[in-house]
Amino acid sequence: MRKDDVLRPDGRPGTHCVVRMKPGVSVVAMDGEGFVYLTEEFHYAIGREGIEAVSGGGEPGEDPRLTAERELEEELGIRAGRWTAMGTIDPFTTIIHSPTALFLAEELAFGATSHEGTERIKSVKVRLEEAVSWVFDGTITHAPTAVLLLRTLLRCQGQLPGGHGAQEGRHPVQ
């Protein structure tokens, strides 16, 4: 965490804090029949169960794709033969710096999970369209998951500019 002395837009002195978290990833795994595989687990900060994409933090210097592969296998026991980078988002923009790389994993193979001691994760298999409806009805509130599901749906419908959601003149997809 960093605390800065700043000059506010109104000309008065103030302070602003920035919390830096390690970069993260979120992954939606989708099979050939249009089902996506999400996680359901209790999240302490929000005080309830949440349904979301496989998500996790990267190790220093680790390629986000490798982080995504590791997290998908650990949390849901899934390996993917095809990976698509779906962009990078900033889930928080006021005081927290935590860029999150988004991935779609396809051509799935299923195996055993290897949860960490703090994780009690349930797998949720649902049609992509139903998962997207959960974004709109508030069942899914995790912002990276919401963006990733919407981008995945648009990709499946052939509606993403450039094939991956990047807009010309905007931040590049990594």
C-alpha positions, 0 to 999 in steps of 0.5 A, spaced: 500 500 500 502 506 498 499 513 501 501 519 496 500 527 498 496 530 492 493 536 490 486 535 489 482 537 482 479 543 487 486 545 488 486 543 496 491 538 498 489 531 500 491 524 500 490 518 496 492 511 497 493 505 492 493 498 494 497 494 489 495 486 488 499 481 484 496 480 477 490 475 476 487 471 471 480 469 470 478 463 466 472 460 463 472 453 461 467 451 455 466 444 452 464 443 445 456 442 447 456 450 450 457 448 457 461 453 461 465 450 468 465 455 473 466 455 481 462 456 487 465 457 493 464 462 500 468 468 499 470 472 506 470 479 503 463 479 501 460 474 506 457 469 502 457 464 496 459 466 489 459 463 482 465 465 478 470 463 473 476 460 475 480 465 478 487 466 481 493 470 482 500 470 478 507 469 481 512 474 480 514 474 473 509 468 471 506 468 464 498 469 465 497 464 461 501 459 465 497 462 471 490 460 468 492 453 466 495 452 473 489 455 476 484 451 472 487 444 473 487 446 481 480 448 482 476 444 477 481 439 474 481 441 467 486 441 462 485 445 455 487 444 448 485 450 446 486 457 449 484 464 447 486 470 450 480 475 451 483 481 454 485 484 460 481 488 465 482 493 471 476 490 476 478 496 481 480 503 478 480 507 484 485 505 489 486 498 487 491 496 482 490 489 480 490 487 472 486 481 471 487 477 464 481 473 461 482 467 458 477 462 454 479 455 455 476 449 450 478 442 448 477 440 455 480 434 459 477 432 466 482 430 471 483 431 479 483 437 482 488 439 487 485 445 492 489 449 497 487 448 504 483 454 504 479 452 498 472 449 498 470 449 491 464 446 488 464 445 480 458 449 476 456 446 469 451 450 466 450 453 459 453 459 457 447 463 455 444 461 462 451 463 465 450 470 462 443 470 464 446 470 471 450 476 470 444 480 469 440 477 474 445 478 479 447 471 481 454 472 478 457 479 481 464 478 480 466 483 475 472 479 471 467 473 470 461 478 468 466 481 462 469 474 460 462 471 460 459 476 455 465 476 451 465 469 450 458 469 448 459 475 443 465 471 440 461 465 440 456 469 436 461 472 431 460 479 434 467 481 437 471 486 433 478 483 432 475 476 434 477 478 441 474 484 444 479 489 443 477 496 440 482 499 435 485 505 438 484 502 445 488 498 450 491 492 446 489 485 448 495 481 451 
